[in-house]
Amino acid sequence: MSLTTAKDDSSSEIHIPAEIDWHMLDKSKFFFLGAALFSGVSAALYPMVVLKTRQQVSSSHYSCLNMSYAIMRHEGFRGFYKGFGTSLMGTIPARALYMTALEVTKSNVATAFVELGFSDNTATAIASAAAGVTSAMSAQLVWTPIDVVSQRLMVQGTCSNNGGRNSAILANLNSENYRNGFDVFRKILYADGARGLYRGFGISILTYAPSNAVWWTSYSMVHRFIWGAFGSCLCKKEDKESGNSGCVGFRPNSKAMIGVQGFSAVVASGVSAIVTMPFDTIKTRLQVLDTEVNGRKRPLTFVQTVRNLVNEGGLFACYRGLGPRWVSMSMSATTMITTYEFLKRMSTKRQD
C-alpha cells in the first residue's frame, strides 16, 4: 500500500516518504532500538501518569497544581516516580507485542482491502482501526498485571495524619501498605491468586481497544487531511521561493513532516481521551481500590465502582484526571509517533 503523494488541482505533487511495511524492517534492530527509545519516553512522561492515576481514584477533586505541590513537598521528586521500576519492566515486552501486532495487522489488512477494490483512504482507515484493536489487546496480556502493581504503588501516600490538606491529598488510597513492586505482586497473589493480577482486564480491553482504534484512525485521517488541504500551499510557497512555475517533485523537509505528525497526534489524542476517559477512570479504580465485606477485603465490582463515581459527582467524576491524561497522551503520542517513524526508518533493511 503506497501513501506517498497528495495532489493539488494543478497536478503538482507532494512527495511524502513511502509507508514502511513490516516485511521491510530489520526485526532485531527494530525491537532493540524500540526498547531503548520508548523506555526513555516512558520515563519522561511518567509523572503525568502518576497525577492522572491519583486524581482518578481520589474521592474528592484536587487540581493538578495542588496534587503536584503536595507530592513534591512531602515525597520529593521521587514521589512522581512511584512504581516506575515495575512499569518499566512491563513496558519493554508490552511495547514489543504492541508494535508487532500493530505493524503486522496494519500491513496485512490494508493490502487485503486495497486488493478488494477499496480506496486508499478507506483501506487506511480500516487498517488503522483494526491495528489499534489488535495491538491494544495483545499488549494488555502483559500490561494489565504490570498496571495493577504499579498503580497500587502510585497511589500509596506517605503523609502523616497531621499534614492538613496535603495529608488528605496524599492519603493512602488503598488499605494495604507495600514496600516495592515485588511486595505488591506477592500480596496480590496471596489474597486473590493470579486472577488478582488481571483485575480490570475486561474494562482495560474496553478502554484501550477502542482508544487505540480511535487514535490510529483519527491520526491517519488528520495526517492525510493536512497534506491534502495544505499541500498546494506548501507548493505555492516553494514556487515563490524558487521562482519556478509548478511544484512537481516537491518534498517536505523533516521539520514539516514532524510538525504534521505532531499536530495529527495531538488532535487524535484529544478525540481518544474524551471518548474513552470514563472507561479509563473505572478501570483504574477497579485495579486499585478494595472494599470490606465481613471484615475481609474484596475487589470492587464494576457496578459498585460506577455507583461510587455517580455518588461522588456523576459524569464529571468520570473525567477526573482528563487534563493530565490528555497532556500525557498528547505528549506521549507526539513523541511516540515521531520516534516510531524514526525507529522504522532506522530499522529498514538495506536494499541491495
N, C-alpha and C positions, 0 to 999 in steps of 0.2 A: 504494500500500500504506500503510495507516494503522496506526501503532503508538502511538496516543495515550493509551490508557487501560488501567488494571489494576483489576479489580473485586473487592470482597470479598463475603462471604456475605450481607451486608445490602443489597446492590445499591448501595453507595456507590461513588464513582468517584475514582480518582486521575488527574488530567489531566496527562499528560506532553506537552510540546511536540511537535507532529507532526514526523515524519521529513521532512527536506528532500531532495527528489529532484533529479536532475541538471538537469532542464529548468527548475527554479525558480531556478537560480543565474545571477548575472551573471558570465560566464566571465572577463572581463578583470580584474575586481576579485578574483575567486576566486584566480587564478594570481598576481597581483601581491602581494596580501596574504599568500598562502600562501608565496611565496618568501621574504619578509621574516621571517615568523613562524618558519618551520621552519629557516631559517638560524640564527636565534638559539637555537633548541632544540638544533641540532647542535653549536653552539659550547659550550653549557653541558655537554653530555654527552660530548664528545669524549675527555676524559681517561680515562673508563671504558672506552672502545673501545680506547685505546692499551694500558691494563693488560690487558684481556682478550686482545688480539692477542699481546702479549709472552708471556703465560702459555701460550697455546696452542702457540706454536712453540718454546718452550724445552724442551730435553731433560730438564730437572730441574724439580722442583716448587718454586716460590717463592711465598710468601704475598703478598697484595696490599699489606700493610704494608711488607714488605721491598722489594718492587718499587718502590713509591711513594717510599720513603726513598732508594733508590739513584738513581732518576731525578732527584729534587729535589736531591740532594747533588751529583751530577756533571753534570747537564744543566740544572738550574734549572727554573723553571715552564714554560719553552718546550719542555722535553722531553715534556710532556704534550700538546703540540700539533704534534708532527711529522707532516707530511703533511696538515695541516688545510686549507691553501690549496687543494691538489689535491682533497681531499674535498669542500670547499665548492663548487668548480666543477662537480662532478658531482651535488651534492645538488639543485640547482635544477631541471635538466631531468629528473632521475630522479624527483623528487617530483611534477613536473608529469605525467609519464607515469603514475606510480603513482595519483595522485588521480583522473585522468581514467578510467583503466581500472577503478578501484575503484567510482566512482560510477555509471558507465555500466552496468557489469556488475550491480552490486547492484540498481539500479533496474529494469533490464530483466528479469533473472532472477526477482526477487521478484514482479513484476507477472505474468509468464508463469505461474509456479507457482500464484499465487492464482487466476488465471483457469482453471487446470486443476482447481481444486477442492481444492487442498491447504490445510491450516490456516495461519493467520498465522504461528504459531511454526515450523512445518515450512518454510514458504516463506522465512522469515527466516534459518533455519539454512543452508538450501541456497544461498540468495543470498549469504550472508556467506562461505561456504566457496568458492564459485565466484569471488566478487570478490577474495578473498585470493589465489587461484591466479593469476588473470589479471593482477592488479596487480603481483604479485611478478615474474612472467615478463616483463612489459613493462618494468619498472624495471631489471631485470638487463641488458637490452640496452645501457643507458647505464652502469649502476653497476659492472658487472664490471671493465671496464678501469680505472675510477677506483679501485676497490677494490684491484686488483693493484698499481697505482702507489703509492697512499697507504700500504698495508700494508708495502711494502718500506721506506718511509721511517720508519714507526713502529718497526720492529724493528732499525733501524740504530743500534748502540751507539757511544758516544764515549769509553768508559773506556780508560785505558792498561792495559797488562798487569800493572802492579804495584799495581792497585787492590784486590787481595784478593777477598773475596766479592762486593763490589759490582761489580767488574770482570767476574766470571762472570755476574752477573745481567744486566748491560748489554752483554755481548759482542755484536759484530755477528753477527746470526743469519743473514745472507746474505753470501756471499763477495764480493759486489760493493760498492763504495762509490759513493754518489750525492751530488750537490750539491743537487739540488732535484727537483721533480716532472717538469720537462721533461727533465732528465738521465736519470731513470728511464725515461721514455717513449721517449727516443731509443735508449737501450741495449737495451731490450726489443725494439724494432722491429729493431734491427741484428742481435741474436742470434737471435730467433725469428720475426720478422715480425709481422704483425697478429695471427696466431694466438696469439702470446705474451701479448697483452693480454687474451685470453679464457681464460687458464689457469683451470681450475676452474669454467668456466661451467656445465658439466653438473651438478657437485655443488652449485653455487650454486642452481640451479633446484631440485635435490632438497632443499636446505636451506630456501630461502626460500618456495617454493611451499607445501609442507605447513605450514611455520611460520606463514605468513600465514593459510592456511586454518584451522588450529587456533586461531590467535589470534582472528580475527574471529568464528568460530563460538562459541568459548568466551566471548568478550566479550558477544556478543548474548544468549547463553543466560543467563549470570550476571546481566547487566543486567536482563533480563526476570524472572528468578527473584527478584531482590531486590525489585523493585517489586511482584511478585505476593505474596511472602511477608510483606513488611513494610508493604505499602500500608495494610492495615487498622490497623496500629499507629500509623502516621502520622495516619490519620483519627481514631482514638480520642484521640490527643494533642491534635489540633486541636479536637475536640469539647469536651475538658475545659477547654481554654484559653478557648474562645469561649462555652461554656455551651449550645451548640446540640446537638440530637439528630440525628445523621446528618451525613455528611461530603460530601454531594453538592456537586460543584464544587470540591473541594479541589485546589489547585495547589501542588506542591512549590516552595520557593524556590530561588534559584540555588545556595546552599550545599549543599542536599540533592542537587540534580542533579549538582553537581561531585563530591560525596562518593561517590555511587553510581557515577558514571563512573570515578572514580579507583580505587575498590576493585575494580570489574569488570576494569579494565585490569591491575591488579597480579596478580589471580588468573589472567587469561588469559596474561599474560607468563610466569608460573611454569610453567604447563602447557606452553606452547610451548617454553620454554627447555629443560626436561627432555627433551621428546620429540625435539628436533632438535639438541641440543648436539653429539653425536658427528659429525654431518654438518658442522656449522659448524667444528669443530676440523680435520677432514680438509680442508675447503675452504680454510681459512686456510693450512695447511701446503702444499697444492698450489700456492697462489698465491705463496707467499713463498720456500720452500726449494728448493734445487737439489742435485743430486748430480753427482759427477765420473765420467765414463766415458772411459777412454783419454786422460786429461788435459784433457778438454773438459767444460764444464758442461752438464748436461742436466736438464730438469724432472723432478721425482719423479713416478712413476706412482701411480695410486690404490692398487695392490697394495703398492708399496713404502712408501707413507705409512701404510697400515693396519698393515703388518708392523712398522714402526718404533714406532708407538704401542703395539702389543701388547708389544713387547720392553721398552719404557720403563715400562710399568705396567698393561697390559691395559686393561680398560674404564675404569678410573679415569683413565687418561691422557687419554681422550677427553673427560673432564669437567673438565680444567684450564681455569680461567677461567670456570667456571659462576657463581661468586659475582658477579664484575663484570658478566657477561653478564645475569644475572637482574636485578641492580640497574639496569644500563643500560637493559635492555628495560622494566623496570617504570617507571622514571623517564621514559624516552622515551615509553612508551605512555600513561602518565598525562598527561604534558604534551601529547603529540600528540593524544589523543582530546579533551581539554578545549579545546585550541587549535583542533583541527579542527572541533569543534561550534561554537565561537565564530566561526571563519572562515566556516563555511557560513551562519550567521545574519547575519553582517556582509555577506555576498555575495548574499543573497537579493534577487531582483528586487522592486521595489515593486509592490504590487497596486493597480492603478487602480480 
